Amino acid sequence: MPKVLVIEDEPDTRAVIVHSLRMEGYEIAEAIDGQEAVECCHQQLPDLIVSDIMMPRMDGRQFVTWFRSTFPEPFVPILILTALTEVEQKVEGLTLGADDYLTKPFNFRELQARAKALLRVKQLTESLARRSRELQAANDELSKMQQALIKKERELVAAQMAGAAAHHLGQPITAILLHCRLLEAELDRPTVAPETAKSAIRAVQTECRYIKDILDKMKVADPNSTEAYLDGTTILSLNEQPPKEQA
């Protein structure tokens, strides 16, 4: 049941307003001026506010200004009642934050219709806000999933790159180490065989060129081009050629 706060200092007018709105099945809270309405709002926010403009202590303008600054959310429509006929004064009320106005004297059926229309606007506003929050939550979840996929993709590419490095560079590095040991052993001999040393150096140079070629290919490798490796894993496909020893 929607709750309507009626703010009116004139008892007879307030009684008519309250009776008209109760006929529509609304729960009614009453205040004789803006100051009393402030206390009502702190206790429980209404779904609709119907307020007079000219009142003692805190008038309608002051109350509307206070309410909009104090409760920016949730949206609560405000219908102002005024005996003033000047357009500027009506516009002032709307500018301060009211959503509609009725000029006294008014027909109670028009009051009922405007109250119903404003409550319908509130329902639509809340529905849009709820859908907006749901959409934002869905977008946040999608963003998290996208970030997770990007992370997994980067991890997969890194693993495939590491696998390709281990597969393609392990053998030439081992060969370089073996030729270094051969050179070391040759240098320990009383008489060094030049051809043996040169052959080992050429082999090391060949393997180094091969490693450089592999590294160059890894820089421009297509992450979508892979090949099967050990234990069902995949590595980057580099389509390398075996090293050729230069004379």
C-alpha positions in Angstrom: 0.0 0.0 0.0 1.6 3.3 -1.1 2.2 5.8 1.7 1.4 9.5 1.1 2.6 12.3 3.3 0.2 15.3 3.3 1.6 18.6 4.5 -1.1 21.3 5.0 -1.5 23.8 7.8 -5.2 24.5 7.2 -7.2 21.7 9.0 -10.3 21.6 6.8 -8.2 21.5 3.6 -6.0 18.8 5.0 -9.0 16.8 6.0 -10.4 16.9 2.4 -7.0 15.9 0.9 -6.6 13.0 3.4 -10.2 11.8 2.7 -9.7 12.0 -1.0 -6.5 10.0 -0.9 -7.7 7.4 1.6 -10.6 6.7 -0.9 -7.8 5.4 -3.2 -6.5 3.0 -0.6 -3.4 4.9 0.3 -1.8 5.0 3.8 -1.7 8.6 5.0 0.7 10.5 7.2 -0.1 14.1 8.1 2.0 17.1 9.0 0.9 20.7 9.6 4.1 22.3 8.2 7.4 21.6 6.7 9.2 21.2 10.1 6.8 18.5 11.2 7.1 16.9 7.8 10.9 16.7 8.2 10.4 14.6 11.4 7.9 12.3 9.5 10.4 11.8 6.7 13.2 10.9 9.1 10.9 8.2 10.7 9.8 6.7 7.3 10.1 7.9 3.8 6.7 8.2 2.0 6.0 7.1 -1.6 4.4 10.4 -2.5 4.4 13.9 -0.9 1.5 16.3 -1.2 2.5 19.7 0.2 1.0 23.2 0.5 3.3 26.1 -0.3 2.3 28.8 2.2 2.9 27.4 5.7 4.3 28.6 9.0 7.8 27.8 10.3 9.1 25.9 7.2 7.1 26.6 4.1 6.6 24.3 1.1 9.5 25.8 -0.9 11.9 25.3 2.0 10.7 21.8 2.6 11.1 20.8 -1.1 14.6 22.2 -1.1 15.5 20.3 2.1 13.9 17.1 1.0 15.7 16.9 -2.4 19.1 17.7 -0.9 18.6 15.2 2.0 17.0 12.3 0.1 18.3 12.3 -3.5 17.4 8.6 -3.6 15.0 6.8 -3.8 12.9 9.0 -6.0 9.8 10.3 -4.2 7.4 12.5 -6.3 6.2 15.8 -4.8 2.9 17.4 -5.7 2.6 21.0 -4.5 -0.7 22.8 -3.7 -0.8 26.5 -4.2 -3.3 29.3 -4.2 -0.8 31.4 -6.1 -1.8 31.9 -9.8 1.4 33.6 -11.1 3.3 31.3 -13.5 6.7 32.4 -12.0 5.7 31.1 -8.6 4.5 27.8 -10.0 7.7 27.4 -12.0 9.7 28.2 -8.9 8.2 25.2 -7.1 8.9 22.9 -9.9 12.5 24.3 -10.2 13.1 23.6 -6.5 12.3 19.9 -7.0 8.5 19.4 -7.1 7.2 17.2 -9.8 3.7 18.6 -10.3 1.3 21.2 -8.9 -2.4 21.8 -8.3 -3.9 25.3 -7.9 -6.4 25.8 -5.1 -9.3 25.3 -5.1 -9.0 22.0 -6.9 -11.3 19.1 -7.7 -10.6 16.0 -5.5 -10.8 13.7 -8.5 -8.0 15.7 -10.2 -6.0 15.3 -7.0 -6.6 11.5 -7.1 -5.6 11.3 -10.7 -2.4 13.3 -10.3 -1.4 11.3 -7.2 -2.0 8.1 -9.1 0.0 9.4 -12.1 2.9 10.4 -9.9 3.0 7.1 -8.1 3.0 5.4 -11.5 6.0 7.5 -12.4 7.7 6.4 -9.2 7.1 2.8 -10.0 8.5 3.2 -13.5 11.5 5.1 -12.2 12.3 2.4 -9.6 11.9 -0.3 -12.3 14.3 1.5 -14.6 16.8 2.0 -11.7 16.5 -1.7 -10.8 17.1 -2.8 -14.4 20.0 -0.4 -14.6 21.6 -1.9 -11.5 21.0 -5.4 -12.9 22.5 -4.4 -16.2 25.5 -2.8 -14.4 26.0 -6.0 -12.3 25.8 -8.1 -15.5 28.4 -5.8 -17.2 30.7 -6.0 -14.2 30.4 -9.8 -14.2 31.1 -9.8 -18.0 34.1 -7.5 -17.5 35.5 -9.9 -14.8 35.0 -12.9 -17.1 36.7 -11.0 -20.0 39.7 -10.1 -17.7 39.9 -13.8 -16.6 39.8 -15.0 -20.2 42.6 -12.5 -21.1 44.6 -13.7 -18.2 44.2 -17.3 -19.1 45.0 -16.6 -22.7 48.2 -14.8 -21.7 49.1 -17.7 -19.4 48.5 -20.1 -22.2 50.6 -18.1 -24.7 53.4 -17.9 -22.1 53.2 -21.6 -21.5 53.3 -22.3 -25.2 56.2 -19.9 -25.6 58.1 -21.6 -22.8 57.4 -25.0 -24.3 58.6 -23.9 -27.7 61.8 -22.5 -26.1 62.4 -25.7 -24.3 61.7 -27.8 -27.4 63.7 -25.8 -29.9 66.5 -24.4 -27.8 67.3 -27.3 -25.6 69.2 -29.3 -28.2 71.4 -26.4 -29.6 72.3 -25.3 -26.0 73.3 -28.8 -25.1 75.4 -29.0 -28.3 77.1 -25.7 -27.5 78.0 -27.0 -24.0 79.5 -30.2 -25.4 81.6 -28.3 -27.9 82.8 -26.0 -25.1 83.9 -29.0 -23.2 85.6 -30.3 -26.3 87.5 -27.0 -26.6 88.4 -27.1 -22.9 89.7 -30.6 -23.2 91.7 -29.7 -26.3 93.2 -26.7 -24.6 94.4 -28.9 -21.8 96.5 -31.0 -24.2 100.2 -30.2 -24.6 99.6 -29.7 -28.3 96.4 -28.1 -29.5 95.0 -29.4 -32.7 93.9 -26.3 -34.7 91.4 -28.1 -36.9 89.7 -29.7 -33.9 89.4 -26.3 -32.2 88.2 -24.6 -35.3 85.6 -27.3 -35.9 84.2 -26.9 -32.4 84.1 -23.1 -32.8 82.2 -23.4 -36.1 79.8 -25.8 -34.5 79.2 -23.3 -31.6 78.7 -20.5 -34.1 76.2 -22.6 -36.1 74.2 -23.4 -33.0 74.2 -19.7 -31.9 72.8 -18.6 -35.3 70.2 -21.3 -35.0 69.2 -20.0 -31.5 69.1 -16.4 -32.9 66.8 -17.6 -35.7 64.5 -19.3 -33.2 64.4 -16.2 -31.0 63.5 -14.0 -34.0 60.7 -16.4 -35.0 59.3 -16.4 -31.5 59.0 -12.6 -31.6 56.6 -12.8 -34.5 55.1 -16.2 -33.9 51.3 -16.5 -34.4 49.8 -17.5 -31.0 47.1 -19.4 -32.8 49.6 -21.6 -34.7 50.5 -24.5 -32.4 51.7 -28.0 -32.6 51.4 -31.1 -30.3 54.1 -31.7 -27.8 54.8 -34.0 -24.9 51.9 -35.2 -22.6 49.3 -33.8 -24.9 50.4 -30.2 -24.4 50.8 -27.7 -27.2 53.6 -25.3 -28.1 54.0 -22.5 -30.5 54.7 -23.7 -34.0 57.9 -22.0 -35.4 58.4 -24.2 -38.5 62.1 -24.0 -38.0 64.8 -25.6 -40.2 67.6 -27.6 -38.7 70.9 -25.7 -38.4 73.4 -26.0 -41.2 77.0 -25.9 -40.3 79.0 -23.4 -42.4 82.4 -24.2 -43.7 
